[in-house]
Amino acid sequence: MKNKKRYLLATFCLLLFFAGCSSKKTSENHQAAKNSEPSETTLKSSIPTLFIHGYSGGNNSFGRMIKRMEKNNLTKKELVLTVSVEGEVQAKGKLTGKENNPSIQVLFEDNKNNEWNQAEWIKNCLTYIKDSYGVTQVNLVGHSMGGASSLRYLTTYGDDTSLPKINKFVGIAAPFNNFVELSNAETIDDIINNGPMVQSERYADYVSGIEKVSKDMSVLIIAGDVEDGSLSDEAVPVADALSVVSLFKTHGNEVREKIFYGKSAQHSQLHENKEVDQLVADFLWK
């Protein structure tokens, strides 16, 4: 009898042990699944975001950023639009209309052309997705020259109601003031609050065309400082990249600006920087 009681007690303990292990494993699996899910604050819609590379850029300029965002279930790359020097748009893929924050990568065959032509090519891409898919709203993300050309588009065609409305605009390390650095006694805060003391012809054109830009468009401006004393990302001065912050604010747009520092803030590294990924994703989809 005594042996039987010991046997039952041992069996009971083993059952408790395995039940505990099973419960722990289930809890761990649940937590892992929870961690793999997108944040509850991530908003999903069918509004496409166009990613536009910089001078001499190509597929990798934004390709890896989009892949990282896809891996985190923040977006889905659905379409690649390649624009010829004549402005003809060739499409690979298609917009599905699903609420997955679709991304569109824009590639210019002549990737060293001027911002006027590139603004026209951006217009052609927007015309294409409106005519092909009935798209009425988009976001624009431009790196370097892609940012300058995007703002050239906005200040040239921004009031054209036949084109999709631009909801959000991100400019990453864009030479909005054509590489103008800080003037004597001028600070970055002066640039942010008042605009640049020295205005390039490019910047003056933006000033002239800012009324064509919708005041409802939200703006994120990103600059890089490699901290080598140059106050730049090795290509574009911080003062240059942030030069339009005050212009947008004065116009009535909601504007955020951010400076990244260190080696990962180098001009071409900004679109490989995971902190930049997160900031851009939060701005676009949260």
VENGIRA-V551860 format. One record per residue. N is the residue number from 1. SS is DSSP state (@ for helix, = for strand, . for the rest). PSI is psi as a letter, one per 40 degrees, with the letter a starting at -180 (999 if undefined). Layout:
BEGIN
[[N & SS & PSI] [N & SS & PSI]]
END
This chain:
BEGIN
[[1 & . & d] [2 & @ & d] [3 & @ & d] [4 & @ & d] [5 & @ & d] [6 & @ & d] [7 & @ & d] [8 & @ & d] [9 & @ & d] [10 & @ & d] [11 & @ & d] [12 & @ & d] [13 & @ & d] [14 & @ & d] [15 & @ & d] [16 & @ & d] [17 & @ & d] [18 & @ & d] [19 & @ & d] [20 & @ & d] [21 & @ & d] [22 & @ & d] [23 & @ & d] [24 & @ & d] [25 & @ & d] [26 & @ & d] [27 & @ & d] [28 & @ & d] [29 & @ & d] [30 & @ & d] [31 & @ & d] [32 & @ & d] [33 & @ & d] [34 & @ & d] [35 & @ & d] [36 & @ & e] [37 & . & i] [38 & . & i] [39 & . & i] [40 & . & d] [41 & . & e] [42 & . & h] [43 & . & h] [44 & . & h] [45 & . & i] [46 & . & e] [47 & . & h] [48 & = & i] [49 & = & h] [50 & = & h] [51 & = & h] [52 & = & h] [53 & . & i] [54 & . & a] [55 & . & h] [56 & . & e] [57 & . & i] [58 & . & a] [59 & @ & d] [60 & @ & e] [61 & @ & d] [62 & @ & e] [63 & @ & d] [64 & @ & d] [65 & @ & d] [66 & @ & d] [67 & @ & d] [68 & @ & d] [69 & @ & d] [70 & @ & d] [71 & @ & d] [72 & . & e] [73 & . & f] [74 & . & d] [75 & . & i] [76 & = & h] [77 & = & h] [78 & = & d] [79 & = & i] [80 & = & h] [81 & = & h] [82 & = & h] [83 & = & h] [84 & . & i] [85 & . & d] [86 & . & e] [87 & . & e] [88 & . & h] [89 & = & h] [90 & = & h] [91 & = & i] [92 & = & h] [93 & = & a] [94 & . & i] [95 & . & h] [96 & . & e] [97 & . & e] [98 & . & i] [99 & . & g] [100 & . & f] [101 & . & g] [102 & = & h] [103 & = & i] [104 & = & h] [105 & = & h] [106 & = & h] [107 & = & h] [108 & = & h] [109 & . & d] [110 & . & g] [111 & . & e] [112 & . & e] [113 & . & i] [114 & . & i] [115 & @ & d] [116 & @ & d] [117 & @ & d] [118 & @ & d] [119 & @ & d] [120 & @ & d] [121 & @ & d] [122 & @ & d] [123 & @ & d] [124 & @ & d] [125 & @ & d] [126 & @ & d] [127 & @ & d] [128 & @ & d] [129 & @ & d] [130 & @ & d] [131 & @ & d] [132 & @ & d] [133 & @ & e] [134 & . & f] [135 & . & h] [136 & . & e] [137 & = & i] [138 & = & i] [139 & = & i] [140 & = & h] [141 & = & h] [142 & = & h] [143 & = & h] [144 & . & b] [145 & @ & d] [146 & @ & d] [147 & @ & d] [148 & @ & d] [149 & @ & d] [150 & @ & d] [151 & @ & d] [152 & @ & d] [153 & @ & d] [154 & @ & d] [155 & @ & e] [156 & @ & d] [157 & @ & e] [158 & . & d] [159 & . & e] [160 & . & h] [161 & . & e] [162 & . & e] [163 & . & i] [164 & . & i] [165 & = & h] [166 & = & h] [167 & = & d] [168 & = & i] [169 & = & h] [170 & = & h] [171 & = & h] [172 & = & h] [173 & . & f] [174 & . & h] [175 & . & g] [176 & . & d] [177 & . & f] [178 & . & f] [179 & . & e] [180 & . & h] [181 & . & a] [182 & . & i] [183 & . & i] [184 & . & h] [185 & . & e] [186 & . & i] [187 & . & i] [188 & @ & d] [189 & @ & d] [190 & @ & d] [191 & @ & d] [192 & @ & d] [193 & @ & d] [194 & @ & e] [195 & . & i] [196 & . & i] [197 & . & d] [198 & . & h] [199 & . & h] [200 & . & i] [201 & @ & d] [202 & @ & d] [203 & @ & d] [204 & @ & d] [205 & @ & d] [206 & @ & d] [207 & @ & d] [208 & @ & d] [209 & @ & e] [210 & @ & d] [211 & @ & e] [212 & @ & e] [213 & . & h] [214 & . & h] [215 & . & e] [216 & . & e] [217 & . & h] [218 & = & i] [219 & = & h] [220 & = & h] [221 & = & h] [222 & = & h] [223 & = & i] [224 & = & i] [225 & = & h] [226 & . & e] [227 & . & f] [228 & . & e] [229 & . & e] [230 & . & e] [231 & . & f] [232 & = & i] [233 & . & e] [234 & . & e] [235 & . & d] [236 & . & h] [237 & = & i] [238 & @ & d] [239 & @ & d] [240 & @ & d] [241 & @ & d] [242 & . & e] [243 & . & d] [244 & . & e] [245 & @ & d] [246 & @ & d] [247 & @ & d] [248 & @ & d] [249 & @ & d] [250 & @ & d] [251 & @ & d] [252 & . & e] [253 & . & i] [254 & . & h] [255 & = & h] [256 & = & i] [257 & = & i] [258 & = & h] [259 & = & h] [260 & = & i] [261 & = & i] [262 & . & a] [263 & @ & d] [264 & @ & e] [265 & @ & e] [266 & . & i] [267 & @ & d] [268 & @ & e] [269 & @ & e] [270 & @ & d] [271 & @ & e] [272 & @ & e] [273 & . & h] [274 & @ & d] [275 & @ & d] [276 & @ & d] [277 & @ & d] [278 & @ & d] [279 & @ & d] [280 & @ & d] [281 & @ & d] [282 & @ & d] [283 & @ & d] [284 & @ & d] [285 & @ & e] [286 & . & 999]]
END
